[in-house]
Amino acid sequence: MVKCMKVRYDLKNKILYILIREGEVTDTDEVAEDVWVEYDEKGDIMGIEIWNAEISNKLLFENQKNYKTQYTQRH
């Protein structure tokens, strides 16, 4: 079974979060201004958080619609 990463966007606070793998985060580094990477105990990336991410409602809707179409076509 292949697990897909999860993407969340907090419209109010303009934070984009990409969850790559679930589990315990043991370290976090700011790799660029407003870009944080979370790591597990082995140093594998668990998630990426981007602050001040400007994403329009139209873009969010179009991406969600495209994802649902692609997901439906594959399954």
C-alpha positions as CSV (number, residue, x, y, z in Angstrom):
1,M,0.0,0.0,0.0
2,V,1.4,3.4,-1.0
3,K,0.7,6.3,1.3
4,C,0.3,9.7,-0.1
5,M,1.6,12.8,1.5
6,K,-0.9,15.2,2.9
7,V,-1.0,19.0,2.2
8,R,-2.8,21.4,4.5
9,Y,-3.2,25.2,4.1
10,D,-4.2,27.5,6.9
11,L,-5.8,30.4,5.0
12,K,-6.1,32.7,8.0
13,N,-2.4,32.4,9.0
14,K,-1.1,31.7,5.5
15,I,0.8,28.6,6.5
16,L,1.3,25.7,4.1
17,Y,2.1,22.3,5.7
18,I,3.2,19.3,3.8
19,L,3.1,16.1,5.8
20,I,5.4,13.5,4.2
21,R,5.4,10.9,6.8
22,E,3.5,10.5,10.1
23,G,5.5,9.9,13.3
24,E,7.5,11.7,16.0
25,V,9.3,14.8,15.0
26,T,12.6,15.1,16.8
27,D,14.3,18.1,15.1
28,T,13.2,21.1,13.1
29,D,15.4,23.4,11.0
30,E,14.6,26.7,9.3
31,V,16.2,26.0,5.9
32,A,15.2,29.3,4.3
33,E,13.3,32.3,5.5
34,D,9.9,31.1,6.6
35,V,10.6,27.5,5.5
36,W,10.8,24.9,8.2
37,V,11.7,21.2,7.8
38,E,10.9,18.6,10.4
39,Y,13.0,15.4,10.8
40,D,12.6,12.1,12.7
41,E,15.3,10.5,14.8
42,K,17.0,9.0,11.7
43,G,17.1,12.4,10.0
44,D,14.4,11.6,7.5
45,I,12.1,14.4,6.5
46,M,8.7,14.2,8.2
47,G,7.2,17.5,7.1
48,I,7.7,20.9,5.6
49,E,6.0,24.1,6.8
50,I,6.0,27.3,4.8
51,W,5.0,30.5,6.6
52,N,3.5,33.5,4.7
53,A,2.5,31.3,1.8
54,E,0.2,33.3,-0.4
55,I,-2.2,31.0,-2.1
56,S,-5.4,32.2,-3.7
57,N,-8.8,30.6,-3.1
58,K,-9.1,30.0,-6.8
59,L,-5.8,28.1,-6.9
60,L,-6.8,26.0,-3.9
61,F,-10.1,25.1,-5.5
62,E,-8.5,24.2,-8.9
63,N,-5.8,22.1,-7.3
64,Q,-8.4,20.3,-5.2
65,K,-10.6,19.7,-8.2
66,N,-7.6,18.4,-10.3
67,Y,-6.5,16.1,-7.5
68,K,-9.9,14.6,-7.2
69,T,-10.0,14.0,-10.9
70,Q,-6.6,12.4,-11.0
71,Y,-7.4,10.3,-7.9
72,T,-10.6,9.1,-9.4
73,Q,-9.0,8.2,-12.7
74,R,-6.3,6.1,-11.0
75,H,-8.7,4.1,-8.7
